[in-house]
Amino acid sequence: MGKHMQTVAAMACMKTLLMIFNTVFWITGVVILAIGVWVEVELYKYMEMSTAFSHTTSYVLIVTGFLIILVASLACCCTIKGQIKLLYVYSVFLAIIFVVELGAGISIFTYRTKLTEGFDNGITQAMENYRNDSTHLAEDFDLMQETLKCCGNHEPRDWLDLTPSEPIPQSCCIQENCNTDKEDQIYDQGCYTKIIEFLNNNVGIVAGVAVGIAFFPLVGVLLSCCLANVIKKAKYEPMA
């Protein structure tokens, strides 16, 4: 009887640990989903300037975050009920999520290199289409120059080289309504350097979080398999 009670106590302990894991795992899903939405809504305004830009990264993060939230929510039910088959299925889902998250983190690091390489041409193309742009790109370019405090691609003169008859945009002004013909009243640094620094910092964080969180599901794989084994043991263990 004492040995059976020890098994029951171990099962209760494993259930508690797995429930704690499920809660934390659910929170990581919310974090990944939020990062994916942020990349798509905010970081997108800068990344679209690159000719190598793709929505794939943000979509992968959003879908992965949603799946984690869904799986973690369902996992709480199978943990409480202690269904062995569902626990093993859960561990398989966790292993798949581990592979997806690890791949996403690695791909973001790789994608960052391609993204930065496409910015030189991308920013120049955006400047060429700035005056006759019928989309939101011109607004995003102005926002980029105002936010990053930069002007042109590599220097403010890039604007004059592309369109000599047009003035430098007001978004290059250090203060509102400045005279853009005067160099001391506009930002003197080009946007290429600024945006590369910005993306290296922010995309690096996104990739680091993705890789860091990727290994967390392995804890769940261990806990769910251990709980399934303990339940199986308790089921066939004699009461006395």
C-alpha positions in Angstrom: 0.0 0.0 0.0 2.9 2.3 0.9 4.5 1.8 -2.6 1.1 2.6 -4.2 0.7 5.8 -2.2 4.2 6.9 -3.3 3.2 6.4 -6.9 0.0 8.4 -6.4 2.0 11.2 -4.7 4.5 11.1 -7.6 1.6 11.4 -10.0 0.1 14.4 -8.2 3.5 16.1 -8.2 4.0 15.4 -11.9 0.5 16.7 -12.7 1.2 19.9 -10.7 4.6 20.4 -12.5 3.0 19.8 -15.9 0.1 22.3 -15.2 2.7 24.9 -14.2 4.5 24.2 -17.5 1.3 24.4 -19.5 0.6 27.8 -17.9 4.0 29.2 -18.7 3.9 27.6 -22.2 0.6 29.3 -22.8 2.2 32.6 -21.8 5.1 32.0 -24.3 2.5 31.5 -27.0 1.0 34.9 -26.2 4.5 36.5 -26.3 5.3 34.9 -29.7 1.9 35.9 -31.1 2.4 39.5 -29.9 5.9 39.6 -31.4 4.5 38.3 -34.7 1.8 41.0 -34.8 4.4 43.6 -33.8 6.7 42.5 -36.7 3.8 42.6 -39.1 2.3 45.9 -38.0 5.3 48.0 -36.8 8.5 46.5 -38.0 6.9 46.0 -41.4 7.1 49.8 -42.0 10.9 49.5 -42.1 11.3 46.1 -43.5 9.2 46.8 -46.6 12.0 49.2 -47.7 14.1 46.2 -48.5 13.8 44.4 -51.9 14.2 41.1 -49.9 11.2 41.8 -47.7 8.8 39.0 -47.1 5.8 38.5 -44.7 6.7 34.9 -44.1 8.6 35.5 -40.8 5.7 37.4 -39.1 3.2 34.8 -40.4 5.2 32.0 -39.0 5.5 33.7 -35.6 1.7 34.5 -35.5 0.7 30.9 -36.5 3.2 29.4 -34.1 2.0 31.6 -31.2 -1.7 30.7 -31.9 -0.9 27.0 -32.1 1.0 27.2 -28.7 -2.0 28.9 -27.1 -4.4 26.3 -28.5 -2.3 23.3 -27.6 -1.4 24.5 -24.1 -5.1 25.2 -23.4 -6.1 21.7 -24.5 -3.1 20.2 -22.7 -4.5 21.4 -19.4 -7.6 19.2 -19.9 -5.6 16.0 -20.7 -3.3 16.7 -17.7 -6.1 17.0 -15.3 -7.9 13.9 -16.6 -4.5 12.0 -16.8 -5.2 10.3 -20.2 -2.1 8.5 -21.2 -2.6 8.5 -24.9 -3.4 12.2 -25.0 -0.2 12.9 -22.9 1.9 11.1 -25.5 0.1 13.0 -28.3 0.8 16.2 -26.4 4.5 15.3 -26.2 4.6 14.8 -29.9 3.0 18.2 -30.5 5.6 19.8 -28.2 8.4 18.1 -30.2 7.0 19.5 -33.4 6.6 23.0 -31.9 10.3 22.7 -30.8 11.4 22.0 -34.3 9.2 24.8 -35.8 10.4 27.4 -33.2 14.1 26.5 -33.6 13.7 26.7 -37.4 12.0 30.0 -37.1 14.7 31.5 -34.9 17.5 30.2 -37.2 15.6 31.5 -40.4 15.2 34.9 -38.8 18.9 35.2 -38.3 19.5 34.1 -41.9 16.8 36.3 -43.2 18.3 39.3 -41.4 21.4 39.1 -43.6 19.3 38.9 -46.8 17.1 41.7 -45.6 20.0 44.1 -44.9 21.5 43.4 -48.3 18.3 44.4 -50.0 18.0 47.7 -48.2 20.5 49.7 -50.3 18.5 49.1 -53.5 15.2 49.1 -51.8 15.6 52.6 -50.2 16.8 54.0 -53.5 13.8 52.6 -55.3 11.5 54.0 -52.6 13.0 57.4 -53.1 12.6 57.2 -56.8 8.9 56.5 -56.4 8.4 58.9 -53.5 7.0 61.8 -55.5 4.4 59.8 -57.5 3.7 57.1 -55.0 0.0 56.3 -54.7 0.4 53.8 -51.8 1.4 54.2 -48.2 5.1 53.8 -49.0 5.8 57.6 -49.1 4.1 58.0 -45.7 6.2 55.1 -44.3 9.4 56.7 -45.7 8.6 60.0 -44.0 7.9 58.1 -40.8 11.2 56.3 -41.1 13.1 59.6 -41.6 11.4 61.3 -38.7 11.6 58.3 -36.3 15.2 57.4 -37.1 16.3 61.0 -37.6 17.9 60.4 -41.0 17.7 61.7 -44.5 18.2 60.0 -47.9 19.8 56.7 -48.4 23.4 57.3 -47.5 23.2 61.1 -47.2 20.7 63.9 -47.7 22.2 64.8 -51.1 20.8 61.5 -52.4 17.4 63.3 -52.8 18.9 66.0 -55.0 20.8 63.5 -57.1 17.5 61.6 -57.8 15.2 64.6 -58.3 17.3 67.8 -58.7 14.2 70.0 -59.4 12.4 68.9 -56.2 13.2 70.0 -52.6 14.3 67.6 -49.9 11.2 66.3 -48.0 10.2 68.1 -44.8 10.5 64.8 -43.0 14.3 65.4 -43.0 13.9 68.5 -40.9 15.4 68.5 -37.4 12.6 70.9 -36.5 9.2 71.4 -38.2 8.9 73.6 -41.3 12.6 74.1 -41.8 14.5 75.2 -44.9 15.6 72.0 -46.4 18.1 73.8 -48.5 20.2 74.5 -45.4 22.3 71.5 -44.4 22.3 72.5 -40.7 18.5 72.3 -40.5 18.2 68.7 -41.8 19.5 65.4 -40.5 23.0 64.7 -41.9 23.0 60.9 -41.6 21.5 58.6 -44.2 18.8 56.1 -43.4 20.6 53.0 -44.6 23.0 53.0 -41.7 20.2 53.9 -39.2 17.8 51.3 -40.4 20.4 48.6 -40.4 21.3 49.4 -36.8 17.6 49.5 -35.9 16.8 46.1 -37.5 20.0 44.4 -36.2 18.9 45.4 -32.7 15.2 44.5 -33.0 15.4 41.5 -35.3 18.2 40.1 -33.2 15.9 40.3 -30.2 13.1 38.6 -32.1 15.4 35.8 -33.2 17.0 35.4 -29.8 13.6 35.1 -28.1 12.5 32.5 -30.7 15.6 30.4 -30.3 15.5 30.7 -26.5 11.8 29.7 -26.3 12.3 26.9 -28.8 14.0 24.7 -26.2 11.3 25.2 -23.6 8.9 22.6 -25.1 11.5 19.9 -24.5 10.7 20.4 -20.7 7.1 19.7 -21.5 8.0 16.6 -23.5 9.9 15.2 -20.5 7.1 16.1 -18.0 4.3 14.7 -20.1 6.1 11.4 -20.9 7.0 11.0 -17.2 3.4 11.7 -16.1 2.1 9.1 -18.6 4.5 6.5 -17.3 3.6 7.2 -13.7 -0.1 7.0 -14.5 0.5 3.7 -16.3 2.5 2.4 -13.3 -0.3 3.4 -10.9 -2.9 1.8 -13.1 -1.2 -1.7 -13.0 0.4 -1.5 -9.6 -1.3 -3.6 -7.0 -3.0 -1.9 -4.0 -1.2 -4.1 -1.5 
